[in-house]
Amino acid sequence: MSLNLHNISVNFGNLSVLKDVSMKFETGAISVVLGPSGCGKTTILNLLTSMVKAQTGKLEGVGGHNFSYLFQEPRLLPWLTVKSNLKFVLGEIESKEKREQLCSRFLEMTDLSDFSDWYPGKLSGGMKQRVAIARAFAHPSDIILMDEPFQALDLKLKLSLINQFISLWKGEKRTVVLVTHDIHEAITLADKIFVLSEKPASIVDSFNIEEPRERRIPGSSEYLKIESRLFRDLIE
């Protein structure tokens, strides 16, 4: 079942953050919420996990889900090795043998097998974020929430991690909700994009991207068409 926000409004005291927002996040798809910094994008993620309550409107399909969260910073446990950080989110929900298999699988898929016994303090920023991505998929979630996890990375590393994420997602097809203010991240990742206005945020545009991800090449006519539409949405 999809996650649905119907005419949601959120206020923090006298501050109006979201105003009459309606969104439908399809099961097994990557939905991107694009908008300027500070407009209330993270509030939408917090609504889905019930960390924030709406003053008006209704949420449907949000109960009974397991969530993984990817943040700007990796938030690894520094006293645990790379592999143990993955095991930590599994807890005792699987057998010891199954936990080993899951950890090995996602470490291999993120090219981290050779670093499984390293501690986070010895890893580069990009490697830490790869561990965070592997951990998000290792956790038995059906929904992954992403709060600008590629934002602090340089362009080459960002593209590499985005491609790794897409590769993992294609094998798992979990429901993903990503918030970002980066147009190019949105185009590269999204099945559907929602564009928010400045605060109090409302929906100014939403549309599906039909072009296959492998054909979303910067500079191509289809890419430029989507890019131009999003630029107009954000500046008008």
MILUM-105003 format. One record per residue: residue number from 1; x, y, z of N, C-alpha, C in turn; residue in one letter. Coordinates in Angstrom, 2 decimals, padded with zeros to 5 digits. Example, Ala and Ser with C-alpha at 12.3 -4.5 7.8 and 13.67 -1.06 7.14 Angstrom:
<pts>
- 1:013.19:-005.69:007.80:012.30:-004.50:007.80:013.20:-003.30:007.80:A
- 2:012.85:-002.25:007.08:013.67:-001.06:007.14:012.90:000.03:007.87:S
</pts>
This chain:
<pts>
- 1:000.85:-001.21:000.00:000.00:000.00:000.00:000.87:001.25:000.00:M
- 2:000.52:002.24:-000.79:001.28:003.48:-000.86:001.13:004.28:000.43:S
- 3:002.07:005.21:000.64:001.98:006.15:001.75:001.32:007.41:001.22:L
- 4:000.28:007.86:001.90:-000.49:009.00:001.40:-000.59:010.11:002.44:N
- 5:-000.29:011.32:002.02:-000.51:012.51:002.82:-001.64:013.30:002.17:L
- 6:-002.69:013.55:002.94:-003.85:014.27:002.42:-004.01:015.61:003.12:H
- 7:-003.76:016.69:002.39:-004.03:018.05:002.89:-003.40:018.29:004.26:N
- 8:-002.12:017.93:004.37:-001.40:018.03:005.64:-000.91:019.46:005.88:I
- 9:-001.16:019.95:007.09:-000.59:021.22:007.54:000.09:021.00:008.88:S
- 10:001.29:021.58:009.03:002.06:021.44:010.27:002.52:022.81:010.72:V
- 11:002.28:023.10:011.99:002.76:024.34:012.61:003.61:023.99:013.82:N
- 12:004.68:024.74:014.02:005.45:024.67:015.26:005.25:026.00:015.98:F
- 13:004.33:026.01:016.93:003.96:027.27:017.57:003.31:028.18:016.55:G
- 14:003.86:029.38:016.41:003.33:030.34:015.44:003.94:030.20:014.05:N
- 15:004.87:029.25:013.91:005.55:029.06:012.63:004.82:028.01:011.80:L
- 16:004.34:028.42:010.63:003.69:027.49:009.71:004.75:026.87:008.81:S
- 17:004.86:025.53:008.85:005.92:024.83:008.12:005.38:024.19:006.84:V
- 18:004.29:023.43:006.95:003.66:022.81:005.78:002.23:023.30:005.68:L
- 19:001.77:023.55:004.46:000.43:024.09:004.27:-000.30:023.29:003.19:K
- 20:-001.28:022.50:003.61:-002.18:021.80:002.69:-001.40:020.93:001.68:D
- 21:-000.50:020.11:002.21:000.37:019.27:001.37:-000.26:017.89:001.17:V
- 22:-000.36:017.47:-000.08:-000.84:016.13:-000.42:000.20:015.43:-001.29:S
- 23:000.56:014.21:-000.89:001.57:013.43:-001.63:001.18:011.96:-001.59:M
- 24:001.57:011.23:-002.62:001.40:009.79:-002.66:002.74:009.16:-003.01:K
- 25:003.30:008.41:-002.05:004.57:007.73:-002.25:004.29:006.27:-002.61:F
- 26:004.56:005.91:-003.85:004.22:004.58:-004.35:005.14:003.51:-003.77:E
- 27:004.56:002.35:-003.49:005.31:001.22:-002.97:006.37:000.76:-003.98:T
- 28:007.60:000.57:-003.50:008.67:000.07:-004.34:009.29:001.09:-005.27:G
- 29:008.90:002.36:-005.13:009.43:003.43:-005.99:010.30:004.38:-005.18:A
- 30:011.11:005.17:-005.88:011.90:006.23:-005.26:011.18:007.55:-005.50:I
- 31:010.65:008.12:-004.43:010.00:009.44:-004.50:010.96:010.48:-003.94:S
- 32:011.10:011.59:-004.65:012.01:012.66:-004.23:011.21:013.90:-003.91:V
- 33:011.46:014.45:-002.72:010.86:015.72:-002.32:011.94:016.78:-002.46:V
- 34:011.75:017.66:-003.43:012.73:018.68:-003.78:012.24:020.05:-003.33:L
- 35:013.13:020.81:-002.71:012.73:022.15:-002.29:013.90:022.90:-001.70:G
- 36:013.75:024.21:-001.51:014.84:025.02:-000.97:015.18:024.62:000.46:P
- 37:016.38:024.95:000.89:016.81:024.63:002.25:015.89:025.28:003.26:S
- 38:015.54:024.52:004.30:014.73:025.06:005.38:013.26:025.17:005.09:G
- 39:012.78:024.57:003.99:011.37:024.75:003.63:010.44:023.77:004.35:C
- 40:011.01:022.72:004.98:010.16:021.77:005.69:010.22:020.36:005.14:G
- 41:011.24:020.08:004.32:011.35:018.74:003.72:011.52:017.66:004.78:K
- 42:012.40:017.91:005.76:012.64:016.91:006.80:011.38:016.68:007.63:T
- 43:010.55:017.68:007.77:009.29:017.51:008.50:008.43:016.43:007.87:T
- 44:008.48:016.31:006.56:007.70:015.27:005.89:008.19:013.88:006.30:I
- 45:009.51:013.71:006.36:010.05:012.43:006.83:009.62:012.15:008.26:L
- 46:009.65:013.18:009.09:009.27:013.01:010.50:007.78:012.72:010.66:N
- 47:006.98:013.19:009.73:005.55:012.84:009.73:005.36:011.35:009.49:L
- 48:006.14:010.81:008.55:006.00:009.40:008.19:006.37:008.48:009.34:L
- 49:007.31:008.91:010.18:007.73:008.09:011.32:007.03:008.49:012.62:T
- 50:006.03:009.38:012.50:005.23:009.84:013.66:006.04:010.62:014.68:S
- 51:007.20:011.15:014.28:007.97:012.03:015.17:007.34:013.42:015.24:M
- 52:006.54:013.75:014.21:005.83:015.02:014.14:004.37:014.72:013.86:V
- 53:003.48:015.46:014.48:002.05:015.31:014.25:001.52:016.50:013.45:K
- 54:000.62:016.21:012.53:000.01:017.27:011.73:-001.14:017.92:012.49:A
- 55:-001.30:019.23:012.29:-002.44:019.93:012.89:-003.73:019.64:012.12:Q
- 56:-003.60:019.54:010.81:-004.77:019.22:009.99:-004.34:018.24:008.90:T
- 57:-005.32:017.53:008.35:-005.04:016.58:007.29:-004.99:015.15:007.79:G
- 58:-004.66:014.23:006.91:-004.70:012.81:007.24:-003.55:012.07:006.56:K
- 59:-002.97:011.10:007.28:-001.95:010.21:006.73:-002.55:008.82:006.58:L
- 60:-002.27:008.18:005.46:-002.75:006.82:005.21:-001.59:005.90:004.85:E
- 61:-001.65:004.68:005.34:-000.67:003.66:004.96:000.66:003.75:005.67:G
- 62:000.75:004.56:006.73:002.05:004.75:007.39:002.25:003.80:008.56:V
- 63:001.22:003.15:009.02:001.34:002.25:010.16:001.90:000.90:009.79:G
- 64:002.58:000.26:010.74:003.04:-001.11:010.55:004.26:-001.28:009.69:G
- 65:004.99:-000.20:009.41:006.18:-000.28:008.57:007.45:-000.27:009.41:H
- 66:008.50:-000.87:008.86:009.84:-000.76:009.42:010.63:000.22:008.55:N
- 67:011.27:001.19:009.21:011.97:002.24:008.49:013.49:002.12:008.67:F
- 68:014.22:002.39:007.59:015.65:002.69:007.66:015.80:004.17:007.38:S
- 69:016.84:004.78:007.99:017.03:006.22:007.83:018.47:006.47:007.38:Y
- 70:018.64:007.27:006.34:019.96:007.72:005.91:020.03:009.23:006.08:L
- 71:021.02:009.70:006.84:021.18:011.11:007.14:022.34:011.71:006.34:F
- 72:022.51:013.02:006.47:023.67:013.68:005.87:024.95:013.10:006.40:Q
- 73:025.01:012.89:007.73:026.18:012.29:008.36:025.90:010.80:008.58:E
- 74:026.93:009.95:008.52:026.71:008.50:008.56:026.14:007.97:009.88:P
- 75:026.47:008.61:011.00:025.96:008.20:012.32:026.28:006.73:012.64:R
- 76:027.52:006.36:012.37:027.98:005.02:012.71:028.36:004.98:014.19:L
- 77:028.33:003.79:014.77:028.75:003.61:016.16:030.27:003.43:016.16:L
- 78:031.03:004.40:016.71:032.49:004.39:016.53:033.20:003.24:017.25:P
- 79:032.55:002.64:018.24:033.18:001.55:018.99:032.94:000.18:018.36:W
- 80:032.19:000.16:017.25:031.92:-001.08:016.55:032.62:-001.09:015.19:L
- 81:033.02:-002.26:014.74:033.61:-002.37:013.40:032.54:-002.14:012.33:T
- 82:032.97:-002.05:011.09:032.04:-001.89:009.98:031.00:-003.00:009.99:V
- 83:031.45:-004.24:010.08:030.53:-005.36:010.06:029.60:-005.35:011.26:K
- 84:030.13:-004.98:012.42:029.31:-004.95:013.64:028.28:-003.84:013.60:S
- 85:028.57:-002.75:012.86:027.56:-001.71:012.69:026.36:-002.24:011.93:N
- 86:026.61:-003.12:010.96:025.50:-003.73:010.23:024.76:-004.74:011.10:L
- 87:025.52:-005.54:011.84:024.90:-006.54:012.71:024.02:-005.88:013.77:K
- 88:024.42:-004.70:014.20:023.70:-004.01:015.26:022.25:-003.75:014.88:F
- 89:021.99:-003.40:013.63:020.62:-003.09:013.22:019.80:-004.35:012.98:V
- 90:020.46:-005.49:012.93:019.74:-006.75:012.78:019.26:-007.31:014.11:L
- 91:019.98:-006.93:015.18:019.58:-007.42:016.50:019.55:-008.94:016.52:G
- 92:018.49:-009.48:017.09:018.33:-010.94:017.19:017.20:-011.44:016.29:E
- 93:016.85:-010.64:015.28:015.68:-011.00:014.47:015.96:-012.15:013.50:I
- 94:017.25:-012.44:013.27:017.61:-013.54:012.39:018.57:-014.47:013.14:E
- 95:018.78:-015.64:012.61:019.77:-016.55:013.19:021.16:-015.96:012.99:S
- 96:022.12:-016.43:013.77:023.49:-015.94:013.65:024.02:-016.16:012.24:K
- 97:023.73:-017.32:011.67:024.18:-017.62:010.31:023.55:-016.67:009.30:E
- 98:022.26:-016.38:009.46:021.57:-015.47:008.55:022.13:-014.06:008.67:K
- 99:022.42:-013.63:009.90:022.99:-012.29:010.10:024.34:-012.17:009.39:R
- 100:025.16:-013.21:009.49:026.44:-013.21:008.82:026.27:-013.10:007.30:E
- 101:025.31:-013.84:006.78:025.05:-013.83:005.34:024.61:-012.46:004.86:Q
- 102:023.69:-011.85:005.62:023.18:-010.54:005.23:024.28:-009.49:005.26:L
- 103:025.08:-009.49:006.33:026.16:-008.51:006.43:027.16:-008.69:005.30:C
- 104:027.55:-009.92:005.04:028.52:-010.19:003.98:027.98:-009.76:002.62:S
- 105:026.69:-010.01:002.41:026.08:-009.66:001.13:026.12:-008.15:000.88:R
- 106:025.72:-007.36:001.86:025.64:-005.91:001.64:027.01:-005.25:001.70:F
- 107:027.94:-005.82:002.44:029.31:-005.30:002.41:029.94:-005.55:001.04:L
- 108:029.67:-006.72:000.48:030.20:-007.02:-000.85:029.59:-006.10:-001.89:E
- 109:028.30:-005.84:-001.79:027.62:-005.02:-002.79:028.03:-003.55:-002.73:M
- 110:028.58:-003.14:-001.59:029.07:-001.76:-001.46:030.59:-001.70:-001.47:T
- 111:031.23:-002.79:-001.90:032.71:-002.86:-002.02:033.41:-002.59:-000.69:D
- 112:032.86:-003.13:000.37:033.42:-002.90:001.71:033.90:-004.18:002.39:L
- 113:033.88:-005.29:001.66:034.25:-006.57:002.27:035.64:-006.54:002.90:S
- 114:036.58:-005.86:002.24:037.95:-005.82:002.74:038.11:-004.92:003.97:D
- 115:037.03:-004.18:004.31:037.10:-003.25:005.44:036.16:-003.64:006.57:F
- 116:035.69:-004.88:006.54:034.66:-005.30:007.50:035.12:-005.21:008.95:S
- 117:036.44:-005.36:009.19:036.96:-005.32:010.56:037.53:-003.96:010.95:D
- 118:037.37:-002.99:010.07:037.86:-001.64:010.38:036.85:-000.93:011.28:W
- 119:037.37:000.04:012.02:036.50:000.90:012.83:036.24:002.20:012.07:Y
- 120:035.08:002.83:012.30:034.73:004.03:011.52:035.77:005.13:011.55:P
- 121:036.50:005.26:012.64:037.50:006.32:012.73:038.61:006.22:011.71:G
- 122:038.79:005.05:011.12:039.84:004.85:010.12:039.34:005.01:008.69:K
- 123:038.04:005.25:008.54:037.45:005.33:007.21:037.35:006.76:006.72:L
- 124:037.38:006.94:005.40:037.12:008.25:004.80:035.63:008.57:004.90:S
- 125:035.28:009.81:004.63:033.88:010.23:004.68:033.01:009.44:003.72:G
- 126:033.54:009.21:002.51:032.77:008.46:001.53:032.56:007.01:001.92:G
- 127:033.59:006.41:002.51:033.46:005.03:002.96:032.47:004.91:004.11:M
- 128:032.48:005.88:004.99:031.51:005.87:006.10:030.08:005.91:005.56:K
- 129:029.88:006.73:004.54:028.53:006.82:003.98:028.14:005.53:003.25:Q
- 130:029.11:004.85:002.66:028.84:003.54:002.07:028.41:002.54:003.13:R
- 131:029.06:002.60:004.28:028.65:001.73:005.39:027.22:002.06:005.81:V
- 132:026.89:003.34:005.86:025.54:003.76:006.24:024.51:003.25:005.24:A
- 133:024.86:003.27:003.95:023.95:002.75:002.91:023.78:001.25:003.08:I
- 134:024.90:000.53:003.28:024.82:-000.92:003.49:023.98:-001.24:004.71:A
- 135:024.14:-000.46:005.76:023.38:-000.68:007.00:021.89:-000.45:006.77:R
- 136:021.55:000.57:005.98:020.14:000.86:005.71:019.46:-000.30:004.99:A
- 137:020.19:-000.96:004.08:019.62:-002.10:003.37:019.68:-003.38:004.20:F
- 138:020.68:-003.49:005.06:020.77:-004.68:005.92:019.60:-004.72:006.91:A
- 139:019.21:-003.56:007.40:018.07:-003.51:008.31:016.81:-003.99:007.59:H
- 140:016.02:-004.86:008.21:014.84:-005.42:007.53:013.69:-004.42:007.43:P
- 141:013.95:-003.34:006.73:012.94:-002.29:006.55:012.23:-002.48:005.23:S
- 142:011.05:-001.92:005.15:010.38:-001.87:003.85:010.36:-000.46:003.29:D
- 143:010.76:000.52:004.10:010.82:001.91:003.66:012.16:002.52:004.09:I
- 144:012.83:003.18:003.15:014.06:003.89:003.46:013.81:005.38:003.31:I
- 145:014.08:006.12:004.38:013.94:007.58:004.39:015.33:008.19:004.30:L
- 146:015.50:009.14:003.39:016.82:009.70:003.11:016.79:011.22:003.26:M
- 147:017.59:011.72:004.20:017.63:013.16:004.48:018.95:013.73:003.96:D
- 148:018.99:014.01:002.66:020.15:014.59:001.97:021.46:013.85:002.28:E
- 149:021.50:012.52:002.13:022.69:011.76:002.53:023.91:011.96:001.63:P
- 150:023.74:012.55:000.44:024.86:012.75:-000.47:025.36:014.20:-000.47:F
- 151:024.78:015.03:000.36:024.98:016.46:000.26:026.41:016.90:000.55:Q
- 152:027.09:016.25:001.50:028.41:016.71:001.93:029.54:016.12:001.10:A
- 153:029.23:015.42:000.01:030.24:014.71:-000.76:030.61:015.47:-002.03:L
- 154:031.86:015.28:-002.50:032.23:015.90:-003.76:031.52:015.19:-004.92:D
- 155:031.52:015.83:-006.07:030.68:015.37:-007.18:030.99:013.94:-007.60:L
- 156:032.27:013.60:-007.76:032.64:012.25:-008.22:032.18:011.20:-007.23:K
- 157:032.43:011.45:-005.95:032.04:010.50:-004.91:030.52:010.41:-004.80:L
- 158:029.86:011.55:-004.93:028.39:011.56:-004.87:027.79:010.67:-005.96:K
- 159:028.28:010.83:-007.20:027.76:010.03:-008.31:028.03:008.54:-008.09:L
- 160:029.21:008.23:-007.54:029.56:006.84:-007.27:028.61:006.23:-006.25:S
- 161:028.34:006.96:-005.17:027.45:006.44:-004.13:026.00:006.36:-004.60:L
- 162:025.57:007.34:-005.38:024.22:007.28:-005.93:024.05:006.05:-006.81:I
- 163:025.06:005.75:-007.63:024.98:004.57:-008.49:024.96:003.28:-007.66:N
- 164:025.74:003.25:-006.57:025.71:002.08:-005.70:024.35:001.93:-005.04:Q
- 165:023.78:003.06:-004.62:022.47:003.01:-004.00:021.43:002.47:-004.98:F
- 166:021.44:002.97:-006.21:020.48:002.52:-007.22:020.64:001.02:-007.48:I
- 167:021.89:000.55:-007.54:022.14:-000.87:-007.77:021.55:-001.71:-006.64:S
- 168:021.74:-001.27:-005.38:021.17:-001.99:-004.25:019.64:-001.94:-004.30:L
- 169:019.11:-000.78:-004.60:017.65:-000.62:-004.63:017.01:-001.50:-005.71:W
- 170:017.64:-001.62:-006.86:017.08:-002.44:-007.93:016.93:-003.90:-007.49:K
- 171:017.84:-004.36:-006.62:017.76:-005.72:-006.14:016.75:-005.91:-005.02:G
- 172:016.36:-004.80:-004.37:015.50:-004.88:-003.19:014.11:-004.28:-003.43:E
- 173:014.07:-003.22:-004.28:012.85:-002.49:-004.61:012.06:-002.05:-003.36:K
- 174:012.79:-001.47:-002.42:012.11:-000.93:-001.25:011.51:000.44:-001.60:R
- 175:010.53:000.84:-000.83:009.96:002.17:-000.97:010.97:003.18:-000.42:T
- 176:011.29:004.20:-001.20:012.28:005.20:-000.79:011.66:006.59:-000.88:V
- 177:011.89:007.38:000.17:011.52:008.80:000.15:012.79:009.59:000.44:V
- 178:013.24:010.35:-000.54:014.46:011.16:-000.43:014.09:012.63:-000.43:L
- 179:014.64:013.38:000.51:014.47:014.84:000.48:015.83:015.46:000.12:V
- 180:015.79:016.48:-000.74:017.01:017.12:-001.20:016.69:018.51:-001.75:T
- 181:017.73:019.35:-001.86:017.55:020.60:-002.60:018.41:020.58:-003.87:H
- 182:018.95:019.40:-004.20:019.82:019.23:-005.36:019.02:018.69:-006.54:D
- 183:018.87:019.51:-007.55:018.10:019.14:-008.74:018.67:017.89:-009.42:I
- 184:019.98:017.80:-009.50:020.60:016.69:-010.23:020.44:015.37:-009.49:H
- 185:020.49:015.40:-008.16:020.18:014.20:-007.38:018.75:013.75:-007.67:E
- 186:017.85:014.71:-007.69:016.44:014.40:-007.93:016.24:013.73:-009.28:A
- 187:016.84:014.29:-010.32:016.67:013.74:-011.67:017.27:012.34:-011.76:I
- 188:018.45:012.16:-011.17:019.15:010.88:-011.26:018.41:009.76:-010.55:T
- 189:017.78:010.07:-009.42:017.23:009.03:-008.55:015.73:008.79:-008.71:L
- 190:014.98:009.80:-009.03:013.53:009.75:-008.81:012.75:008.94:-009.83:A
- 191:011.73:008.25:-009.31:010.62:007.80:-010.14:009.57:008.91:-010.21:D
- 192:009.42:009.64:-009.09:008.49:010.77:-009.04:009.11:011.88:-008.20:K
- 193:008.87:013.11:-008.63:009.40:014.28:-007.92:008.24:015.14:-007.45:I
- 194:008.32:015.56:-006.19:007.42:016.57:-005.63:008.26:017.81:-005.36:F
- 195:007.81:018.97:-005.82:008.55:020.21:-005.61:007.80:021.07:-004.60:V
- 196:008.53:021.49:-003.56:007.95:022.32:-002.52:008.36:023.77:-002.69:L
- 197:007.48:024.66:-002.22:007.76:026.09:-002.21:008.56:026.45:-000.96:S
- 198:008.88:027.71:-000.83:009.44:028.22:000.43:008.40:028.03:001.54:E
- 199:008.86:028.12:002.76:008.00:027.98:003.94:006.98:029.12:004.02:K
- 200:005.73:028.85:004.38:005.15:027.54:004.63:005.02:026.75:003.33:P
- 201:005.58:025.56:003.31:005.73:024.81:002.07:004.40:024.25:001.58:A
- 202:004.21:024.39:000.30:003.08:023.75:-000.40:003.63:023.13:-001.68:S
- 203:002.85:022.27:-002.31:003.29:021.61:-003.54:003.14:022.57:-004.71:I
- 204:004.24:022.82:-005.41:004.17:023.67:-006.60:004.20:022.85:-007.88:V
- 205:004.66:021.58:-007.79:004.69:020.72:-008.96:004.92:019.28:-008.51:D
- 206:004.43:018.34:-009.29:004.74:016.93:-009.06:004.57:016.20:-010.38:S
- 207:005.49:015.28:-010.65:005.41:014.53:-011.91:006.29:013.29:-011.83:F
- 208:005.93:012.29:-012.65:006.73:011.07:-012.78:007.81:011.28:-013.84:N
- 209:008.93:010.60:-013.67:009.96:010.59:-014.71:009.93:009.22:-015.37:I
- 210:009.57:009.19:-016.63:009.43:007.94:-017.35:010.75:007.47:-017.96:E
- 211:011.67:008.39:-018.20:012.94:008.05:-018.81:013.72:007.08:-017.92:E
- 212:014.19:005.94:-018.43:014.99:005.02:-017.61:016.23:005.72:-017.04:P
- 213:016.63:005.32:-015.84:017.73:006.00:-015.17:019.02:005.97:-015.99:R
- 214:019.28:004.87:-016.65:020.52:004.76:-017.43:020.54:005.71:-018.62:E
- 215:019.41:006.27:-018.98:019.36:007.21:-020.11:019.22:008.66:-019.66:R
- 216:019.27:008.88:-018.36:019.21:010.25:-017.84:020.61:010.84:-017.81:R
- 217:021.10:011.18:-018.97:022.46:011.65:-019.14:022.48:013.17:-019.13:I
- 218:023.25:013.80:-018.23:023.33:015.27:-018.23:023.68:015.81:-019.61:P
- 219:022.90:016.77:-020.05:023.12:017.36:-021.37:022.22:016.79:-022.44:G
- 220:021.60:015.62:-022.17:020.69:015.05:-023.15:019.40:015.88:-023.19:S
- 221:018.66:015.76:-024.25:017.46:016.59:-024.41:016.44:016.32:-023.31:S
- 222:016.24:015.05:-022.95:015.26:014.71:-021.92:015.71:015.22:-020.56:E
- 223:017.00:015.08:-020.28:017.55:015.56:-019.00:017.38:017.07:-018.89:Y
- 224:017.74:017.78:-019.96:017.63:019.24:-019.95:016.18:019.70:-019.81:L
- 225:015.27:018.95:-020.38:013.85:019.27:-020.28:013.38:019.20:-018.82:K
- 226:013.77:018.12:-018.13:013.38:017.97:-016.72:014.08:019.02:-015.87:I
- 227:015.37:019.25:-016.14:016.14:020.23:-015.39:015.53:021.62:-015.51:E
- 228:015.15:021.99:-016.72:014.55:023.31:-016.96:013.24:023.45:-016.20:S
- 229:012.44:022.41:-016.20:011.15:022.44:-015.48:011.38:022.65:-013.98:R
- 230:012.36:021.94:-013.42:012.61:022.04:-011.98:013.18:023.41:-011.61:L
- 231:014.06:023.95:-012.46:014.58:025.29:-012.20:013.45:026.31:-012.17:F
- 232:012.53:026.19:-013.12:011.39:027.12:-013.14:010.55:026.96:-011.88:R
- 233:010.32:025.73:-011.48:009.52:025.49:-010.27:010.13:026.17:-009.06:D
- 234:011.46:026.11:-008.95:012.13:026.57:-007.75:012.34:028.08:-007.69:L
- 235:012.37:028.74:-008.85:012.65:030.17:-008.84:011.40:031.03:-009.04:I
- 236:010.33:030.44:-009.50:009.13:031.26:-009.75:008.35:031.47:-008.45:E
</pts>
